[in-house]
Amino acid sequence: MLEEAPEARRLHYRLLPLMQANFLESNPVPVKTAMALLGRCGDTVRAPLGPPEGGTRRRLAEVLRGAGLLEAVR
């Protein structure tokens, strides 16, 4: 069990910024925006929510790249 701890810690810290980015705005805006950046869905949300604010999309792209999940900003 202890042999797995370093790998779990590495994964945790690799993905921590992505988990924190889920709270940049109200749910599900950051999640839908990230999934849209990955080409998994559209980024529209229903009222009363709206599109992501200014830097949210850019920050999510940075975080996805840092986690090795996005090659280039779309």
C-alpha positions, 0 to 999 in steps of 0.5 A: 500500500505504501508503495502506491503513495508516491504515485497517488501523490504525483497524480493528486498534485498534477490534477489539483489545479484542475479540481480547483479550477472547477470553482472559478465560477458557478457549476457547471460553467467551468466543467462545461467549458473545460469539456468544450475545450477538450472537444467533448461537448458544447459550452452552452449552459441554460439560464440563469447561467451564462457563458464563462467570464473573461479569463475563465476560458483562458485559465481552464485552457492553461490548467488543462495544458498543465495537466497534460490534457490539452495540447494547444489552446483552441 
